[in-house]
Amino acid sequence: KFVSSYLRKRTFTVNVQNSFSTERRIVEGVPQGSILGPILFLIYMNDLPKHADTNIALFADDTAIYASSWCKDKALKSIQGHIHMLEEYYIKWKIKINVDKTEIMILSHKIAAPKTSVYMYNHQLQFTKKVKYLGLILDNKLSWSEHVKTIIKKVNAAISILYPLICRNSYVSTYNKLTIYKMCIKPIIMYANPIWSNTCKSNYVKLQNLQNKCLRMAVNASPQTTNNELHSLLKINNLKDDIVMQTKNFYMEKLENINILKNICNIRAKHPWAKYKLPQQIIIDINSQWD
């Protein structure tokens, strides 16, 4: 009764230039921004149907279905089967899906296009070479180059906004400039880095150049000052060192704890024919250097 009274008899109005619309009833959903809202939604979605040949990643209302196979068409048929199950579930529980925002991406180094099409509610889903999921840009090669490009755009936008505070001529102290960088800019770069830490060296160089740019502005460094001297003077690590250390701590911590994230650490070692390393492979390389 408590939950029922919380969800029933809710209404809303729209305010435009101090003019209110008539009251309308809310017959579906949970109150936005409430404490109980996310919990009730998770309970509501907890029995999402599963498929024997696919896996599902669910975070709030962001849902991803994935399947692996040596044959692209076989994996797509498995996903299509899971989609049919979800369609029935969504119709039964009156959950609306934005089909236009639903996309398919094939992770493979092979160029040949699949023969199988995938449909949802009789709408053919489009294949894409990159997709955004939980703030990460995944590309079909898992090189993370598209994600790095997005990071660079976001960092440059943040620098433009904060430029009056961190520029060379600013009256803000060096200490405060570095604090602004660490609090407002560096988190943009470091977000979810244990996932994409296996990106290539050229991407690390691009990200390091962003940090170099911010540090040089913060201390008004002369052209003669090298980047290594600058990092040593400010006692700041190179970005790759920080990312590798965070990656190691993340995976080691998950291996020591009993929770669902522990499964992501059970990753096979890098195949001899694989082009890119898996994130945990970085840890294996580090440990081999220390042994």
HUNORNOR-V907542 format. One record per residue. N is the residue number from 1. SS is DSSP state (hx for helix, st for strand, lp for the rest). D_CENTER is the distance of its C-alpha to the mean C-alpha in whole Angstrom. Layout:
# HUNORNOR-V907542
N_SS_D_CENTER + N_SS_D_CENTER
This chain:
# HUNORNOR-V907542
1_lp_38 + 2_hx_36 + 3_hx_33 + 4_hx_35 + 5_hx_36 + 6_hx_33 + 7_hx_32 + 8_lp_35 + 9_lp_37 + 10_st_34 + 11_st_34 + 12_st_33 + 13_lp_34 + 14_lp_33 + 15_st_34 + 16_st_35 + 17_lp_37 + 18_lp_39 + 19_st_40 + 20_st_38 + 21_lp_38 + 22_lp_40 + 23_lp_38 + 24_st_36 + 25_st_35 + 26_st_32 + 27_lp_32 + 28_lp_29 + 29_lp_25 + 30_lp_25 + 31_lp_26 + 32_lp_23 + 33_lp_22 + 34_lp_24 + 35_hx_24 + 36_hx_25 + 37_hx_23 + 38_hx_19 + 39_hx_22 + 40_hx_24 + 41_hx_21 + 42_hx_20 + 43_hx_23 + 44_hx_24 + 45_hx_21 + 46_lp_22 + 47_lp_24 + 48_lp_22 + 49_lp_24 + 50_lp_23 + 51_lp_24 + 52_lp_26 + 53_lp_24 + 54_lp_21 + 55_st_18 + 56_st_16 + 57_st_12 + 58_st_13 + 59_st_11 + 60_lp_14 + 61_lp_14 + 62_st_11 + 63_st_13 + 64_st_12 + 65_st_15 + 66_st_16 + 67_lp_19 + 68_lp_20 + 69_lp_24 + 70_lp_26 + 71_lp_27 + 72_hx_24 + 73_hx_27 + 74_hx_27 + 75_hx_23 + 76_hx_23 + 77_hx_26 + 78_hx_25 + 79_hx_22 + 80_hx_24 + 81_hx_26 + 82_hx_23 + 83_hx_23 + 84_hx_27 + 85_hx_26 + 86_hx_24 + 87_hx_26 + 88_hx_29 + 89_hx_27 + 90_hx_25 + 91_hx_29 + 92_hx_30 + 93_lp_28 + 94_lp_28 + 95_lp_24 + 96_lp_23 + 97_lp_21 + 98_lp_20 + 99_hx_21 + 100_hx_20 + 101_hx_17 + 102_lp_17 + 103_st_16 + 104_st_17 + 105_lp_15 + 106_lp_18 + 107_lp_16 + 108_lp_20 + 109_lp_22 + 110_lp_25 + 111_lp_25 + 112_lp_27 + 113_lp_26 + 114_lp_26 + 115_lp_29 + 116_lp_28 + 117_lp_26 + 118_lp_24 + 119_st_25 + 120_st_24 + 121_lp_27 + 122_lp_29 + 123_st_27 + 124_st_26 + 125_lp_22 + 126_st_21 + 127_st_19 + 128_lp_17 + 129_lp_16 + 130_st_12 + 131_st_10 + 132_st_7 + 133_st_5 + 134_lp_4 + 135_lp_3 + 136_st_3 + 137_st_7 + 138_st_8 + 139_st_12 + 140_lp_15 + 141_lp_16 + 142_lp_13 + 143_lp_14 + 144_lp_11 + 145_hx_14 + 146_hx_12 + 147_hx_9 + 148_hx_12 + 149_hx_14 + 150_hx_11 + 151_hx_11 + 152_hx_15 + 153_hx_16 + 154_hx_14 + 155_hx_16 + 156_hx_19 + 157_hx_19 + 158_hx_19 + 159_hx_22 + 160_hx_24 + 161_hx_24 + 162_hx_24 + 163_hx_27 + 164_hx_30 + 165_hx_29 + 166_hx_28 + 167_lp_30 + 168_lp_33 + 169_lp_36 + 170_lp_34 + 171_lp_36 + 172_lp_33 + 173_lp_34 + 174_hx_32 + 175_hx_31 + 176_hx_29 + 177_hx_28 + 178_hx_26 + 179_hx_25 + 180_hx_23 + 181_hx_22 + 182_hx_20 + 183_hx_19 + 184_hx_18 + 185_hx_17 + 186_hx_16 + 187_hx_13 + 188_hx_12 + 189_hx_12 + 190_hx_11 + 191_lp_8 + 192_lp_7 + 193_hx_9 + 194_hx_11 + 195_hx_8 + 196_hx_9 + 197_lp_13 + 198_lp_15 + 199_lp_15 + 200_lp_18 + 201_hx_20 + 202_hx_21 + 203_hx_17 + 204_hx_18 + 205_hx_21 + 206_hx_19 + 207_hx_17 + 208_hx_20 + 209_hx_22 + 210_hx_20 + 211_hx_21 + 212_hx_25 + 213_hx_25 + 214_hx_24 + 215_hx_26 + 216_hx_29 + 217_hx_29 + 218_hx_29 + 219_hx_32 + 220_lp_34 + 221_lp_34 + 222_lp_37 + 223_lp_36 + 224_lp_38 + 225_lp_36 + 226_lp_33 + 227_hx_30 + 228_hx_31 + 229_hx_33 + 230_hx_31 + 231_hx_29 + 232_hx_31 + 233_hx_33 + 234_hx_30 + 235_lp_29 + 236_lp_26 + 237_lp_24 + 238_lp_23 + 239_hx_19 + 240_hx_19 + 241_hx_21 + 242_hx_19 + 243_hx_16 + 244_hx_18 + 245_hx_19 + 246_hx_16 + 247_hx_15 + 248_hx_19 + 249_hx_19 + 250_hx_16 + 251_hx_17 + 252_hx_21 + 253_hx_20 + 254_hx_18 + 255_hx_21 + 256_hx_24 + 257_lp_23 + 258_lp_23 + 259_lp_20 + 260_hx_18 + 261_hx_15 + 262_hx_18 + 263_hx_18 + 264_hx_15 + 265_hx_18 + 266_lp_20 + 267_lp_19 + 268_lp_22 + 269_lp_23 + 270_lp_23 + 271_lp_25 + 272_lp_28 + 273_lp_27 + 274_lp_23 + 275_lp_22 + 276_lp_19 + 277_lp_19 + 278_lp_16 + 279_hx_15 + 280_hx_17 + 281_hx_20 + 282_hx_20 + 283_hx_21 + 284_hx_24 + 285_hx_25 + 286_hx_25 + 287_hx_27 + 288_hx_29 + 289_hx_30 + 290_hx_31 + 291_lp_33
